[in-house]
């Protein structure tokens, strides 16, 4: 996998058996919890809101270090959204933390009318997106990107790398307006090589270049795309990987620059193929009238069963091998 050497930094371990990534992948633990505390220590306007999921959302770190700005509303997600709206109107910068399904499906009316419509400065952070949750359809957010990118004023982001979390937390705090960030809880890979330009909100992040085509990925799929690109390189194909950490607003110019090469382009996401990153990229390309070999890899139009992330990624076609096969399917025969 194309990655820098493991870095001996606090909070970083080398996984003996990664659930999705290959063995030996360097990981960073609780990157979001650390980033939010660091942000709040610099910015006194940042407040942390939750709905009785303090441990699973890594906000126990915030609770223990800055308790006067920590608010647990219990299992009442809709109420949290309304409270966050009011706090934002008074000058706070609320970070609302819960599972992705609860931030989107369960409290959509409040998110739409109390946060997106008035364009208030609330940051929604959804954990366990897509098939990273073992909990079956009730807890697997395979439609959250589609829901949130349909809301006017809403920014949608997803970090790919443990070190990138801090950059995006800082960026969304600086952005004035509502943001939805989806993020895998617990461990995140360190897959972006040292020296790669830092993530910029609204811009694609090229990680590697390739003369034979590109894999455009988001979130946890970026590490798997880098693994697939390494496998394809062994097979004689030079494939680039680009990180779409900002799904909305999508970097239209960046997408068109890739598409105009005419080389195969595969979009890989931990989300339904309907309404997510792949759909957004397809919209840009089709509206520009560009023809090229193009494919989307994600959850098909199905609800998943429950299971470990490793099992689900294999069964529903999100694994490294599936990415490689999907890209190979775009090549001329």
C-alpha positions, 0 to 999 in steps of 0.5 A: 500500500502506498503509505509513509513509514509508520510514525511513532506518535502518541495514540498510534498503534500498528494493528495486528489484525485490521478489520478492513485494511491489510495487516500491518496498516498503521492506525490512529486511535480516537483521532476525532476525540483528540481533535475536538478537545484540541480545537475547544482548548483553542476556541472557547466558542466550541461546545460538545453536544451528545445523545447518550453515546459519549463513549462510542463518539469519543466525546468522553475525552471532551467531557472529562477535560472540558465538562463545562462545555459538554452537554448530554441530552440523552436519547433525544436526537431531535431535541439535540438538533433544536438545542444546537440551533439555539446555541449557534444563534447565541454565538456558540459553535456546537459539535453534535455527536451521534451515530450517522443514522441518528444524525440523518434519518432519525432527526432529519426534519429538525436538521432541515428546518432548524439547522440547514434552512436558517443556515446556522453554524452547527457541525453534525458528526455522524459515526459508524457510516455505511458498513462500518457498523455491525448493527444491520439496517437500523445502524448502517448509514448507507444513505446519509450522504444522499440525504445531507447533500440534498439539503441546501447550505449543508457541507458534507465531508469525510476524512480518509486518514487519522491525521486528516481528522484534525485538519477537517475538524479545524476546517469545518469549525472555520466554515460559517454554516452547517456541516455534516461529517461522517467518520468511522469510530475508533481506529483510522488508518494512516494511509496518506503519505507524508508530503501530500498537500493537506486537505482543503475544504471543497477541493479534491486531494490527489494522493498518487497519480497514474497514467492508466486511470484514477480511483476516486474514493472517500473515507475508509475507501481511500486506504482500500483504494491505495491497496488496490492501486498497489495490486494493479501496479503489480499487474502492470497498471499505473493507477492514481488515487484521489481523496474526495474528502469533501463530497459537497461542495464537490470539486467540479474543476478537479473532477473535470480535470480527471475526466478530460484525460479520458482514462478510466475513472472508478468512484469507490464509497462506503455508501449506497451507489444511489445519491452519494459520491459516485452519483455526484461525480456522474452528475458533473461529468454528464453535465459537461458532456464528457465520455470516458470509461466510468464506474461506481463502486458502493453498496448496491440498492440493498439493505445489508445484514449485520456482521463485522466490517471485514465480512460486510465489505467482502460480501457487499463488494467494498473490499480491496479485491472488489475495487481492483476488479471493478477498475479492471472491468473499465479497461478495454478488452 
